[in-house]
Amino acid sequence: MSKVADLIRPELAELGVYAPLEGDFPIRLDANEAPALLSAGARARLAAVAAATAWERYPDARAAALREAIATRTGVSPGEVFAGVGSDEVIATLLTVLVRPRGKSPAPTLLTTTPSFVMYRQSGRARGWNVMEVPLDAEWDLAESSMARAIEMTPPNVVFIATPNNPTGNLMSPNRLEHVIQAAAGALVVIDEAYVDYSSGDHLDLYRKYDNVALLRTLSKVGFAALRVGWLVARPELVAELDKVRLPYNLPTTSQTLAATVLRELSAEIDALAATVKAERARLCEALAALPRVTLTPSQANFVWLGTERPAGEVFDALCERKILVRSFHARGGRLGSQLRVTVGTREENDAFLQALREVT
Ligand SMILES: Cc1ncc(COP(=O)(O)O)c(C=O)c1O
């Protein structure tokens, strides 16, 4: 008789649970959330919408009103929108659908950069995908020829490029990104725009120009992480296939109605929040640039990517002792061993972080 343990997908042995660090941290600058800047009026409006929920009914299985609101805000048609429980569910659904092996590899292949958003690898390995990660160059930009070589050697099914990238915060050079799209003509290239509201532009032009491009977006980074709503902008034929495999009623009614309200009525709040965070980012970066043992990558996101002379693990621990949580990648080693990712917080949080950083670097 087999043991249940013998039945488990072997790839899971190499994965851990995705969970933020627990603990008493009054200042949490580790998850790239937005600061709590929602106005009292907006809160009251969302409370009124939630109060009108038909609790006894299942959610709208098609999330029609939400898709419509997303489409209107993005300038595409509702048929080009696939909505999920955060971008994470969209990524997982793509990796459930686009699995027909290409080339010699018996498993489908996912190509991304390193470092980048960890869920691409996690979600891919959890589904038995072959994951190829090509290091970014010395400026944390796309290494175009290495990407092209990887695509030629092992043709990928999906390519994930986050721009602005997490954790490095910078935009990938547009011409390099376009060359990767051209080189990966047989794959779906997902341009992850989770931080688009903090950056100087979007990639709708590339989506319109290339059939193999899709855009991934989320409400999580602009003040609504609690809703867990993310979406893909893609060709309707792909959206129709994704719809077949998502769980029925995947998006709770409250997430659908509140997210639709945010998109329809509260875009001025999002714009104001993004402007505040960008102004704080500029102030934070100016102060960081003046620190002697710290290097800074120009950020187009709601976080900064810092290099420290002192090992990042030590700086991270010293900040934790001062009750400030940031994100360190020192466990990954190599050049990440001296890097920290720090979310832009409120003015007070940023000042407390700066003060602590001066003491510990
Ligand atoms: C690049 C990138 N994509 C997607 C996500 C996940 O977003 P969501 O909260 O919509 O699942 C994150 C979150 O950190 C991210 O950094």
PDBQT file of the ligand as one rigid body, heavy atoms in Angstrom, charges set to zero:
ROOT
HETATM    1  C1  LIG A 401       5.801  41.978  -9.954  1.00  0.00    +0.000 C 
HETATM    2  C2  LIG A 401       4.648  41.518  -9.141  1.00  0.00    +0.000 A 
HETATM    3  N1  LIG A 401       3.627  40.909  -9.743  1.00  0.00    +0.000 NA
HETATM    4  C3  LIG A 401       2.564  40.461  -9.049  1.00  0.00    +0.000 A 
HETATM    5  C4  LIG A 401       2.498  40.607  -7.676  1.00  0.00    +0.000 A 
HETATM    6  C5  LIG A 401       1.344  39.995  -6.920  1.00  0.00    +0.000 C 
HETATM    7  O1  LIG A 401       0.267  40.782  -6.925  1.00  0.00    +0.000 OA
HETATM    8  P1  LIG A 401      -1.140  40.295  -6.353  1.00  0.00    +0.000 P 
HETATM    9  O2  LIG A 401      -1.219  40.845  -4.993  1.00  0.00    +0.000 OA
HETATM   10  O3  LIG A 401      -2.097  40.913  -7.302  1.00  0.00    +0.000 OA
HETATM   11  O4  LIG A 401      -1.214  38.807  -6.366  1.00  0.00    +0.000 OA
HETATM   12  C6  LIG A 401       3.529  41.225  -6.999  1.00  0.00    +0.000 A 
HETATM   13  C7  LIG A 401       3.474  41.356  -5.534  1.00  0.00    +0.000 C 
HETATM   14  O5  LIG A 401       4.414  41.621  -4.851  1.00  0.00    +0.000 OA
HETATM   15  C8  LIG A 401       4.638  41.690  -7.749  1.00  0.00    +0.000 A 
HETATM   16  O6  LIG A 401       5.672  42.280  -7.155  1.00  0.00    +0.000 OA
ENDROOT
TORSDOF 0
